[in-house]
Amino acid sequence: MKRSIFIGDIHGCYDEMMKMLDVVHYTPGDDSIYFTGDLINKGPDSIKVVQELLANPFQYVMGNHEAWLLNFVKIPENEWTEKQKRSAEILGDPFWLASIVKNWPLWIDTPQALLVHAGIEPGKAKIEDMDPNVLLSVRTWDGKGEDLNNPEDPAWFECVTWPKTVIFGHWAAKGLVDNVPGFIGLDSGCVYGKYLSAYCLEERKFYSVPAARPYSP
């Protein structure tokens, strides 16, 4: 059986990513692997993660951390703050990483599911017409798209309908979203010491790998 397997936010957690590929019994040629974005930053091995992506026929969307990186590398190094210097150290080689992630798509529309990093924009019928910032960053919806992370507002997926399953990451504080028909959220906070999640569409099955340790506060 050919399978479509979606894996949540990696954030540089290379060991857990490789463990997940073992846990799902990834079979090249039979299985299609998709990642929800935010493959880099915060965790220890962003470069190894991206090298693994380049060595395999995996597919992935851009996350807000990849988008942040593309803006970060535009800042002259002599103007970096101490926090930005620490970020560059965590990333390993931000300029090389940026040269790779700059071409990543904002979404992937598969026959069975729509993959996007954060979510889709309520009130719009075509993803091509949606605000890229919403696709990268939305958690909650205020009716306007001005405040995308307000706990007093409803979750974005309570405000939209879509003709196929929408699979997303980004919202580690929300954790695994597995009980909302038509929506699957896979950011379960691996980089914070929780666990990495994956979902197979054909099996209708979730997979889980515990984090080895917390990598980021």
C-alpha positions as CSV (number, residue, x, y, z in Angstrom):
1,M,0.0,0.0,0.0
2,K,1.3,3.4,-0.9
3,R,1.1,5.8,2.0
4,S,1.1,9.5,2.6
5,I,2.8,10.3,5.9
6,F,2.8,13.8,7.4
7,I,5.3,14.7,10.1
8,G,5.0,17.7,12.4
9,D,7.4,20.5,13.2
10,I,11.0,19.3,13.5
11,H,12.9,22.4,14.7
12,G,16.3,20.9,14.2
13,C,15.5,17.8,16.2
14,Y,17.3,15.5,13.8
15,D,17.5,12.4,16.0
16,E,13.8,12.4,16.6
17,M,13.1,12.9,12.9
18,M,15.2,9.9,12.0
19,K,13.5,7.9,14.8
20,M,10.1,8.8,13.4
21,L,11.1,7.5,9.9
22,D,11.9,4.2,11.6
23,V,8.7,4.2,13.6
24,V,6.5,4.7,10.6
25,H,8.6,2.1,8.7
26,Y,9.3,4.5,5.9
27,T,9.7,2.6,2.6
28,P,11.2,4.7,-0.2
29,G,9.3,4.3,-3.4
30,D,6.1,3.3,-1.6
31,D,5.7,6.1,1.0
32,S,5.4,9.8,0.4
33,I,6.8,11.9,3.4
34,Y,5.6,15.4,4.0
35,F,6.7,17.9,6.7
36,T,4.7,20.7,8.1
37,G,7.4,23.4,8.1
38,D,9.6,24.8,10.8
39,L,12.2,22.2,10.2
40,I,14.9,24.5,11.4
41,N,15.8,26.7,14.5
42,K,15.6,26.2,18.2
43,G,16.8,22.6,18.1
44,P,20.4,21.3,17.8
45,D,20.8,20.1,14.3
46,S,19.1,22.3,11.7
47,I,21.8,21.6,9.1
48,K,21.6,17.9,9.5
49,V,17.8,18.0,9.1
50,V,18.0,20.0,5.9
51,Q,20.8,17.8,4.5
52,E,18.5,14.8,5.1
53,L,15.7,16.5,3.3
54,L,18.0,17.1,0.3
55,A,19.1,13.5,0.3
56,N,15.6,12.1,0.0
57,P,12.4,12.7,-2.1
58,F,10.6,14.3,0.9
59,Q,8.3,17.2,0.5
60,Y,7.8,20.2,2.9
61,V,6.3,23.6,3.2
62,M,7.8,26.8,4.5
63,G,7.2,27.6,8.2
64,N,7.4,30.9,10.0
65,H,10.9,30.1,11.2
66,E,12.1,29.6,7.6
67,A,10.4,32.9,6.7
68,W,12.1,34.5,9.7
69,L,15.5,33.2,8.5
70,L,15.1,34.8,5.1
71,N,14.7,38.2,6.8
72,F,17.4,37.5,9.3
73,V,20.1,36.9,6.7
74,K,19.4,40.3,5.2
75,I,20.7,42.0,8.3
76,P,24.4,42.9,8.2
77,E,26.4,40.6,10.6
78,N,27.9,43.7,12.3
79,E,24.4,44.8,13.3
80,W,23.3,41.5,14.9
81,T,22.1,41.7,18.5
82,E,23.4,39.2,21.0
83,K,20.1,37.3,20.6
84,Q,20.6,37.2,16.9
85,K,24.2,36.0,17.3
86,R,22.9,33.1,19.5
87,S,20.3,32.3,16.8
88,A,23.0,32.1,14.2
89,E,25.0,29.8,16.4
90,I,22.1,27.5,16.9
91,L,21.4,27.4,13.2
92,G,25.0,26.6,12.4
93,D,25.1,28.2,9.0
94,P,22.2,30.6,8.5
95,F,23.3,31.7,5.0
96,W,23.5,28.2,3.6
97,L,20.2,27.3,5.2
98,A,18.6,30.4,3.7
99,S,19.8,29.5,0.3
100,I,17.9,26.2,0.6
101,V,14.7,27.2,2.3
102,K,14.0,30.3,0.1
103,N,12.5,28.1,-2.6
104,W,10.1,26.1,-0.3
105,P,6.4,26.4,-1.1
106,L,3.8,27.9,1.3
107,W,1.5,25.0,0.7
108,I,1.2,21.6,-1.0
109,D,-2.1,20.4,-2.4
110,T,-2.1,16.6,-2.5
111,P,-5.1,14.6,-3.9
112,Q,-6.2,13.8,-0.3
113,A,-5.1,16.7,1.8
114,L,-3.9,20.3,1.9
115,L,-0.6,20.8,3.7
116,V,0.2,24.2,5.1
117,H,2.3,25.4,8.0
118,A,0.0,27.3,10.3
119,G,-3.5,27.3,8.7
120,I,-5.7,28.9,6.1
121,E,-7.5,32.2,5.9
122,P,-11.2,32.2,6.8
123,G,-13.4,33.8,4.2
124,K,-11.3,32.9,1.1
125,A,-12.1,30.0,-1.2
126,K,-8.7,29.8,-3.0
127,I,-5.5,29.4,-1.2
128,E,-3.7,31.4,-3.9
129,D,-5.7,34.4,-2.7
130,M,-4.8,34.0,1.0
131,D,-2.4,36.3,2.9
132,P,1.0,34.5,3.2
133,N,1.4,35.8,6.7
134,V,-1.8,33.9,7.7
135,L,-0.6,30.7,6.1
136,L,2.6,31.0,8.1
137,S,1.4,32.3,11.4
138,V,-2.3,32.0,12.1
139,R,-3.5,30.4,15.3
140,T,-6.7,32.2,16.1
141,W,-9.0,34.4,14.0
142,D,-10.2,37.9,14.9
143,G,-12.3,38.3,11.8
144,K,-9.8,40.6,10.1
145,G,-6.4,38.9,10.2
146,E,-4.8,41.6,12.4
147,D,-4.3,39.5,15.5
148,L,-3.5,35.9,14.7
149,N,-2.7,34.7,18.2
150,N,-5.3,35.8,20.7
151,P,-6.6,33.2,23.2
152,E,-9.9,35.1,23.4
153,D,-10.6,34.4,19.7
154,P,-11.6,31.1,18.2
155,A,-9.1,28.8,16.6
156,W,-8.8,29.4,12.9
157,F,-10.0,25.9,12.0
158,E,-13.3,26.7,13.8
159,C,-13.9,29.5,11.2
160,V,-13.3,27.7,7.9
161,T,-14.5,24.8,5.8
162,W,-12.4,23.1,3.2
163,P,-13.1,20.4,0.6
164,K,-10.3,18.1,1.8
165,T,-8.4,17.5,5.0
166,V,-6.1,20.3,6.1
167,I,-2.9,19.2,7.8
168,F,-0.8,21.8,9.7
169,G,1.7,22.4,12.4
170,H,2.9,25.6,14.1
171,W,0.8,25.5,17.3
172,A,2.8,23.6,19.8
173,A,0.8,25.0,22.8
174,K,-2.3,23.6,21.3
175,G,-0.6,20.3,20.8
176,L,-1.9,17.4,18.7
177,V,-5.2,18.3,17.0
178,D,-6.9,15.0,16.3
179,N,-10.5,15.4,17.2
180,V,-11.7,18.2,14.8
181,P,-13.2,16.7,11.6
182,G,-11.3,17.8,8.5
183,F,-8.3,19.2,10.4
184,I,-5.1,17.6,11.7
185,G,-2.6,19.6,13.7
186,L,0.8,17.9,14.2
187,D,3.0,20.3,16.2
188,S,3.2,18.5,19.6
189,G,6.2,20.4,20.9
190,C,9.2,18.1,20.2
191,V,11.7,20.9,20.6
192,Y,10.3,21.7,24.0
193,G,10.8,18.2,25.3
194,K,7.4,16.8,24.5
195,Y,7.1,14.6,21.4
196,L,7.1,14.5,17.6
197,S,3.9,13.5,15.8
198,A,3.0,12.0,12.4
199,Y,-0.1,11.0,10.7
200,C,-0.7,8.5,7.9
201,L,-3.8,9.3,5.8
202,E,-4.3,5.8,4.3
203,E,-4.0,4.1,7.7
204,R,-5.9,6.9,9.5
205,K,-3.2,6.5,12.2
206,F,-1.1,8.7,14.4
207,Y,2.5,8.0,15.3
208,S,4.5,9.4,18.1
209,V,8.2,9.7,19.1
210,P,9.2,11.2,22.5
211,A,11.8,14.0,22.5
212,A,15.1,13.0,23.9
213,R,15.2,16.1,26.0
214,P,14.0,19.8,26.0
215,Y,16.1,21.7,23.5
216,S,14.4,25.1,23.9
217,P,12.6,26.8,26.8
